[in-house]
Every structure is written in C-alpha cells, then in structure tokens.
Amino acid sequence: MTELTLGRVSADRARLLRLLQEYGVYLGVLVLLLVNIAFTPHFLSGENFRTQAVQVAPVLVVALGMALAIGTEGVDLSVGSVMALSTSLISLYLGYGVWIALLAALLGGIVVGLANGSLVAFVGVQPIVATLALMVAGRGLALVMLPQLKQVNDPDMAALGSGDLLGVPYLVLIAAGLALLVAFVVRRTTFGRQLLAVGDSRPAAQLAGLPVRRVLILVYVLCGALAAFAGVLATARLTASDPTSLGTLMELSAITAVVVGGTPLSGGRVRIGGTVAGAVLIQLLTATLIKHDLPPSWTQIAQAVVIILAVYAARERGKR
C-alpha cells in the first residue's frame, strides 16, 4: 500500500470518526427506533409515542439547564434535589392557589441556583463540590417539608399533566418551546456568547473584561429554575408530590443527555439540538430495556456505558 493510499485511508477514517462524533446521537436514536419497531410489540402505536414524549419532557428540561452549566466547564449535581424541593413546595402552597404554588416552586429552584452560583463565582468552590452540597441539603429540606407522598388534587395541575393541544401534550409543547428558547439564548444573545467564552477560558474572559461572575451566577440560577420547572411538570404528570423518589438520579440522565449530545465537558460549546436528541436517546434506551423485561439496574449500567463512550469520543476529538 502506497504512502498516498495510506494518507487517504487515514483521512477517510478521521472524517468518519468526526461524523460519528457530531451526528452519532442521531444515529443512536434511529437505531433504537428501528430495533423497537422490529422487536417491540405495539411500539408504533400513537399511545406509546405519546407516553414516551411525555416521559422525556422533564428530562429534557433539566438537561437544557445542565447544558448551560457544562458549557461553562461546570456541572450541577443538585438538579434532582431541586425537583424534589419543587414538588414539596407545590404541595405546601397549593392551598393558596396553583399560581402561588408554581411561583414558590420556581423560587425554590432559583434560590438553590443562586447559592450554587455564588459558591462557584465568589467563593471559588469547584462546581462539583458546591452542587454536591446543595444536592444533599436540597433533598433533606424537601423531605423535612413533605416526608411522604401526597396526592395533588388540583384540576389545573391535572390539565397541565394530561392535557393536549391538537393532540400534542402540553408537557411536550412546553419542553420543545424551552429548547427553542435556550437555543436562541445560546446562539443569538450577548449572554450566550459570554457563556461560551467563559467556558472556553475563564482567565481569558476575565482579561477581556467579561462579567464572568455574573454569567456564572445567572447560568446556575437558570439551571435551578429549569430543574424546578421540570419538577412542576413531573408533579403534574404524576398528580402527586413524592420528594423521596422524584428526581432521583436525574442528574445522571441530564449529564448523559448533554454529553452524548456533543457538548464537551471541557466547556466552550453548547449543543441544544444534540441535547434534545440525547434526552430522547436516554428515554428510548430506558423504555427498550423495560419493555423487554430487563431490571432497572441495567438502565443505569447502559447509561454509564453511553457516558464513557461519549466522553472518549470527545477526548479523541480534542486530540485531533
């Protein structure tokens, strides 16, 4: 084999790897769809697609906030606890009206995000440590406020969880709208450009005069608010507040969706379209294992394998 041929083979291999890294998540979704169509009974039914879409909505909303945090070379491990805190606050304040309850839930997420952002931006605590502390504290506070499951008997919450517009569930429309809004913020606003600059190089962003601390705080506030809103959506779908289990391991699902979607852990880049596809991939993977009677533990193992592969692919891309 000549040197020219070897060069062409190497270039073709690099091009193929680059395409897989950029669009592998979409290929993964397509493969799972084809596998389920072939081997899962009733997979193509409208009711099944509705169920899958409704279940993925809270995961996607949390993943959108996680993508912003990872874009700054950070992470937020408290998102699951924020969901639990959100559902507890809804149950506590629902007697004052559904809008008061929703406002209390969102404020709870904003306060947690503000605490996370302040620890990262002003105190200099590593994001994984700061958000780990709030993960423990947030879940504990949620359980103090509501120690056990409580039914949510409110017609407006029930309508949010089960209603639809022209056959499309409200939860799906809300999640899709938030994805478009976050994509616009990242790509078309000054804040989005500042976020990417901070993630690419925080010292360089500081030297350039960018408001690094303000950006970091706002990112974690948005992440907390989106996690709280995901808790609202999940509570509406379940028509119950259960801080003992709601949001458990949600941080794993969100990080998986973001990383598989092509947002590097090293920051400086946010792929919202890939994050959406990553959330769908995780939901399809979970549903596939459940429908074929595999235990839930296999879902966690599968997610771990997906994360490792995605991080390895990002590492290889970085080398080139």
C-alpha positions as CSV (number, residue, x, y, z in Angstrom):
1,M,0.0,0.0,0.0
2,T,1.5,3.3,-1.1
3,E,2.0,6.3,1.2
4,L,-0.6,8.2,-0.7
5,T,-3.2,5.5,-0.2
6,L,-2.4,5.3,3.5
7,G,-2.9,9.0,3.7
8,R,-6.3,8.8,2.0
9,V,-7.4,5.9,4.3
10,S,-6.3,7.9,7.4
11,A,-8.2,11.0,6.1
12,D,-11.3,8.9,5.4
13,R,-11.1,7.3,8.9
14,A,-10.8,10.8,10.5
15,R,-13.7,12.1,8.5
16,L,-15.9,9.1,9.5
17,L,-15.0,9.5,13.2
18,R,-15.8,13.2,13.0
19,L,-19.2,12.5,11.5
20,L,-19.9,9.9,14.2
21,Q,-18.9,12.3,16.9
22,E,-21.1,15.0,15.5
23,Y,-24.1,13.0,14.5
24,G,-23.7,9.7,16.4
25,V,-26.5,10.6,18.8
26,Y,-29.0,10.9,16.0
27,L,-27.8,7.6,14.6
28,G,-28.3,6.1,18.0
29,V,-31.9,7.4,18.2
30,L,-32.5,6.0,14.7
31,V,-31.0,2.5,15.6
32,L,-33.1,2.3,18.8
33,L,-36.2,3.3,16.8
34,L,-35.6,0.6,14.2
35,V,-34.8,-2.0,16.9
36,N,-38.1,-1.3,18.7
37,I,-40.1,-1.2,15.5
38,A,-38.8,-4.7,14.7
39,F,-38.9,-6.3,18.1
40,T,-41.2,-4.4,20.5
41,P,-44.9,-5.1,20.1
42,H,-47.2,-2.1,19.7
43,F,-44.2,0.3,19.6
44,L,-45.7,2.2,16.6
45,S,-49.0,2.9,18.4
46,G,-49.9,6.6,19.0
47,E,-50.4,5.9,22.7
48,N,-46.8,4.6,23.0
49,F,-45.3,7.6,21.3
50,R,-47.4,9.9,23.5
51,T,-46.1,8.1,26.6
52,Q,-42.5,8.3,25.5
53,A,-42.8,12.0,24.6
54,V,-44.4,12.9,27.9
55,Q,-41.8,11.0,30.0
56,V,-38.9,12.6,28.2
57,A,-40.2,16.2,28.7
58,P,-38.9,16.6,32.3
59,V,-35.6,15.0,31.5
60,L,-35.1,17.4,28.5
61,V,-36.0,20.5,30.6
62,V,-33.4,19.5,33.2
63,A,-30.8,18.7,30.5
64,L,-31.2,22.2,29.0
65,G,-30.1,23.8,32.2
66,M,-27.3,21.2,32.6
67,A,-26.1,22.0,29.1
68,L,-25.6,25.6,30.2
69,A,-23.7,24.7,33.3
70,I,-21.5,22.2,31.4
71,G,-21.0,24.9,28.7
72,T,-19.2,27.0,31.4
73,E,-17.0,23.9,32.2
74,G,-19.1,23.3,35.3
75,V,-21.8,20.9,36.3
76,D,-24.9,20.9,38.6
77,L,-25.5,17.8,40.7
78,S,-28.3,19.3,42.6
79,V,-30.9,19.2,39.8
80,G,-32.6,16.1,41.1
81,S,-32.9,17.5,44.6
82,V,-34.3,20.8,43.2
83,M,-37.0,18.7,41.5
84,A,-37.8,17.2,44.9
85,L,-37.8,20.6,46.6
86,S,-40.1,21.9,43.8
87,T,-42.7,19.1,44.3
88,S,-42.7,19.7,48.1
89,L,-43.3,23.4,47.7
90,I,-46.1,22.8,45.3
91,S,-47.8,20.5,47.8
92,L,-47.3,23.0,50.6
93,Y,-48.6,26.1,48.8
94,L,-51.3,24.6,46.5
95,G,-53.9,25.6,49.0
96,Y,-53.2,29.3,48.2
97,G,-53.8,28.7,44.5
98,V,-52.0,27.0,41.7
99,W,-50.1,30.1,40.6
100,I,-48.8,30.8,44.1
101,A,-47.6,27.1,44.3
102,L,-45.9,27.3,40.9
103,L,-44.2,30.6,41.9
104,A,-43.0,29.1,45.1
105,A,-41.6,26.0,43.3
106,L,-39.7,28.2,40.8
107,L,-38.4,30.5,43.6
108,G,-37.1,27.4,45.4
109,G,-35.1,26.4,42.3
110,I,-33.8,30.0,41.8
111,V,-32.6,30.2,45.4
112,V,-30.7,26.9,45.1
113,G,-29.2,28.1,41.8
114,L,-28.2,31.4,43.4
115,A,-26.5,29.5,46.2
116,N,-24.7,27.3,43.7
117,G,-23.6,30.2,41.5
118,S,-22.4,32.2,44.4
119,L,-20.3,29.4,45.7
120,V,-18.7,28.9,42.3
121,A,-18.4,32.6,41.3
122,F,-17.5,34.3,44.5
123,V,-16.1,31.7,46.9
124,G,-14.3,29.8,44.2
125,V,-15.6,26.3,45.1
126,Q,-15.4,23.7,42.4
127,P,-18.9,23.3,40.8
128,I,-19.0,19.5,41.5
129,V,-18.4,20.2,45.2
130,A,-20.7,23.2,45.5
131,T,-23.6,21.5,43.8
132,L,-23.0,18.2,45.7
133,A,-23.5,20.1,48.9
134,L,-26.8,21.6,47.6
135,M,-27.8,18.2,46.3
136,V,-27.7,16.7,49.8
137,A,-29.2,19.8,51.5
138,G,-32.0,20.2,48.9
139,R,-33.2,16.7,49.2
140,G,-33.1,16.9,53.0
141,L,-35.1,20.2,53.0
142,A,-37.6,18.7,50.6
143,L,-38.2,15.7,53.0
144,V,-38.5,18.0,56.0
145,M,-41.3,19.9,54.3
146,L,-43.0,16.8,53.0
147,P,-41.9,13.5,54.5
148,Q,-44.0,11.2,52.3
149,L,-46.0,11.0,49.1
150,K,-49.0,13.3,48.9
151,Q,-51.7,13.4,46.2
152,V,-52.1,16.6,44.2
153,N,-55.8,17.1,43.7
154,D,-56.0,20.2,41.5
155,P,-57.7,20.5,38.2
156,D,-55.2,22.9,36.7
157,M,-52.3,20.7,37.6
158,A,-54.1,17.7,36.2
159,A,-54.8,19.6,33.0
160,L,-51.2,20.5,32.7
161,G,-50.1,16.9,33.1
162,S,-52.6,15.2,30.9
163,G,-54.0,17.9,28.6
164,D,-53.0,18.5,24.9
165,L,-53.3,20.9,22.1
166,L,-54.3,19.4,18.7
167,G,-53.2,16.0,20.1
168,V,-49.8,17.2,21.3
169,P,-49.4,17.0,25.1
170,Y,-48.8,20.3,26.9
171,L,-45.7,18.9,28.5
172,V,-44.2,18.2,25.1
173,L,-45.1,21.6,23.8
174,I,-43.5,23.3,26.9
175,A,-40.3,21.3,26.7
176,A,-40.0,22.0,22.9
177,G,-40.6,25.7,23.5
178,L,-38.0,25.8,26.2
179,A,-35.5,24.0,24.0
180,L,-36.0,26.6,21.2
181,L,-35.7,29.5,23.7
182,V,-32.5,28.2,25.2
183,A,-31.1,27.6,21.7
184,F,-31.9,31.2,20.8
185,V,-30.2,32.4,24.0
186,V,-27.1,30.5,23.4
187,R,-26.7,31.4,19.7
188,R,-28.2,34.8,19.4
189,T,-27.7,36.8,22.6
190,T,-24.8,38.5,24.2
191,F,-25.2,36.4,27.3
192,G,-24.9,33.2,25.2
193,R,-21.6,34.4,23.7
194,Q,-20.3,35.4,27.1
195,L,-21.3,31.9,28.4
196,L,-19.3,30.2,25.7
197,A,-16.3,32.5,26.2
198,V,-16.3,31.8,30.0
199,G,-16.4,28.0,29.3
200,D,-13.7,28.2,26.7
201,S,-11.3,30.1,29.0
202,R,-12.3,31.8,32.2
203,P,-9.0,33.7,32.7
204,A,-9.2,35.0,29.1
205,A,-12.8,36.0,29.6
206,Q,-11.8,38.0,32.7
207,L,-8.9,39.7,30.9
208,A,-11.3,40.6,28.1
209,G,-13.5,42.4,30.7
210,L,-16.4,40.0,30.5
211,P,-18.7,39.8,33.6
212,V,-17.6,36.3,34.5
213,R,-19.1,36.1,37.9
214,R,-22.5,37.5,36.7
215,V,-22.5,34.9,33.9
216,L,-21.8,32.0,36.2
217,I,-24.4,33.1,38.7
218,L,-27.1,33.5,36.0
219,V,-26.2,30.1,34.5
220,Y,-26.7,28.3,37.8
221,V,-29.9,30.3,38.5
222,L,-31.3,29.2,35.1
223,C,-30.2,25.7,35.8
224,G,-32.0,25.7,39.1
225,A,-35.1,27.3,37.7
226,L,-35.3,24.8,34.8
227,A,-34.9,21.9,37.3
228,A,-37.7,23.3,39.4
229,F,-39.9,23.7,36.4
230,A,-39.2,20.1,35.5
231,G,-40.3,19.2,39.0
232,V,-43.6,21.0,38.3
233,L,-44.1,19.1,35.0
234,A,-43.3,15.7,36.7
235,T,-45.7,16.5,39.6
236,A,-48.4,17.5,37.1
237,R,-47.9,14.2,35.2
238,L,-48.0,12.0,38.3
239,T,-50.7,14.1,40.1
240,A,-48.6,13.5,43.3
241,S,-45.8,15.0,45.3
242,D,-43.1,12.5,46.2
243,P,-39.9,14.1,47.3
244,T,-38.5,10.7,48.3
245,S,-38.2,9.5,44.7
246,L,-38.9,12.4,42.3
247,G,-35.7,13.5,40.7
248,T,-33.6,10.5,41.9
249,L,-30.6,10.1,39.6
250,M,-32.0,12.8,37.3
251,E,-28.5,14.4,37.3
252,L,-27.2,11.2,35.7
253,S,-29.8,11.3,33.0
254,A,-29.3,15.0,32.3
255,I,-25.5,14.8,32.1
256,T,-25.8,11.8,29.9
257,A,-28.1,13.6,27.5
258,V,-25.8,16.6,27.3
259,V,-22.6,14.7,26.9
260,V,-24.0,12.3,24.4
261,G,-25.5,15.2,22.5
262,G,-22.0,16.6,21.8
263,T,-21.5,19.3,24.5
264,P,-17.9,18.7,25.8
265,L,-17.2,18.6,29.5
266,S,-14.3,21.0,28.9
267,G,-16.8,23.8,28.2
268,G,-16.9,26.4,25.5
269,R,-19.6,24.8,23.4
270,V,-23.3,24.0,23.9
271,R,-25.3,21.8,21.5
272,I,-29.0,22.2,22.2
273,G,-30.1,20.1,19.3
274,G,-27.8,17.3,20.4
275,T,-29.1,17.6,24.0
276,V,-32.6,17.1,22.8
277,A,-31.6,14.0,20.8
278,G,-29.6,12.8,23.8
279,A,-32.6,13.1,26.1
280,V,-34.7,11.1,23.5
281,L,-31.9,8.5,23.2
282,I,-31.9,8.0,27.0
283,Q,-35.7,7.7,27.1
284,L,-35.7,5.2,24.3
285,L,-32.9,3.2,25.8
286,T,-34.8,3.1,29.2
287,A,-38.1,2.2,27.5
288,T,-36.4,-0.6,25.4
289,L,-34.9,-2.3,28.4
290,I,-38.2,-2.0,30.4
291,K,-40.3,-3.3,27.6
292,H,-38.0,-6.4,27.3
293,D,-38.3,-7.1,31.0
294,L,-34.8,-6.2,32.0
295,P,-34.3,-4.9,35.6
296,P,-33.9,-1.1,36.2
297,S,-30.3,-1.6,37.2
298,W,-29.5,-2.4,33.6
299,T,-30.7,1.0,32.6
300,Q,-28.1,2.6,34.9
301,I,-25.4,0.4,33.6
302,A,-26.3,1.2,30.0
303,Q,-26.3,5.0,30.7
304,A,-22.8,4.6,32.3
305,V,-21.5,2.9,29.2
306,V,-23.0,5.6,27.0
307,I,-21.4,8.3,29.0
308,I,-18.0,6.6,28.8
309,L,-18.2,6.2,25.0
310,A,-19.3,9.8,24.6
311,V,-16.5,11.2,26.8
312,Y,-14.0,9.0,24.9
313,A,-15.2,10.3,21.6
314,A,-14.9,13.9,22.9
315,R,-11.4,13.1,24.1
316,E,-10.4,11.8,20.7
317,R,-11.9,14.8,19.0
318,G,-9.9,17.1,21.3
319,K,-6.6,15.2,20.4
320,R,-7.2,16.0,16.7
